[in-house]
Amino acid sequence: MKLNEFADLTEQEYITLTKSVQTNEDEATEVDELQQVQTELTVKQDERQVMVTESGHRKKQLKSLLEIIDEIKKDYLRLTMPPSHPDEDSEKGSQVEQANRHRESIDKIWETSKSITVPGNSLRTWSYANPKVKRVHVLLKTDGRPLVADIELWHGPDSTPHKMKVYAEDGAKYTFSTFVNTPRNPNTIAIRNTGHLEFPIHACVGPDTGAGDFCLEATKGGKSEVIQGGSLRSYTFDYDIDSVAVLIRTNDRPLSGRIELLQGPNNNKQVLELYTEDGLDRPFIAVVQTPGSGNVVQVVNTAPLEFPMFATVVAYTRSSEMYSVDGIQLGLDWQKGKLVH
């Protein structure tokens, strides 16, 4: 519409024309807004589709990873599980036979070696100047009477790097067996019977011929626990355990401790006080006899807090009998002779 044509319009027609133009502008604005909203919705839908696709890929990857983990678990269990045997009784018998082979090495020493009698209030020594002797096996027992003795390692004049005080209620039932490391020569093992004259001790001392290796091999299957200075650890064993292997060491520091064999409350069957000036060079290795039931081995670190020690106490030999020494049947099926779980 030309400009001169606006002059011929009446006021009412002018108002109507203005409203029509305003309406067209509003409609155009609404159309633009709708197009903008539609564009935003399209973008969000695309983003959601991408997220769904990525989530699907992640689920597939996770599923594949879980399948791989299951395969690894199956392979691990297949490799670590012992082979199944059809006859459980023969398996148990073979385990007992294998465990008792270690004890034979100690029993044969008493049978094949000549023991020396140490009367009460007397001292006996064994010297080793051969550098090939790296470990000495010390065995003590009595004829059923109490065993009270001091064991020392002399390394040169006025040098005692390793010493022990031993007490046993019955030296025939609770024999003492320890392995003393002798890394440098010359070395002398001194045994003093601190008991009365009526209580002699039978001692057998000589270079270790393999029993110490059996004991160390047994401790490898156990867990080494840290015992801080002034604290203790207790280890409970079943009635069918005839003996336990004990390994105590430190990190190149002095070792001072006490080992007790308890059978009931406040009933010490065997007590050992130990000192070593270097628990790494000369650790404590021993086999403790535990006949009967209710046995508890207690290890006490008597050193200050700054001198922790590492203790490993594991079952060493098992009894082949179905009944315990005291005649009480515990945890067994009387008819089948099998453990009841």
Buried (B, 14 or more C-beta within 10 A) or exposed (E): EEEEEEEEEEEEEEEEEEEEEEEEEEEEEEEEEEEEEEEEEEEEEEEEEEEEEEEEEEEEEEEEEEEEEEEEEEEEEEEEEEEEEEEEEEBBEEEBEEBBEBBEBBEEBBEEBEBEEBBBEBEBEBEBEEEEBBBBBBBBBBEEBBBBBBBBBBBEEEEBBBBBBBBBBBBBBBBBBBBBBBEEBBBBBBBBBBBEEEBBBBBBBBBBEEBBBBBBEBBEEBEBEEBBBEEBBEBEBBBBBBBBBBBBBBEEBBBBBBBBBBBEEEEBBBBBBBBBBBBEBBBBBBBBBBBBBBBBBBBBBBBEEEBBBBBBBBBBBBBBEEBBBEEEEBEBEEEEEEEEE
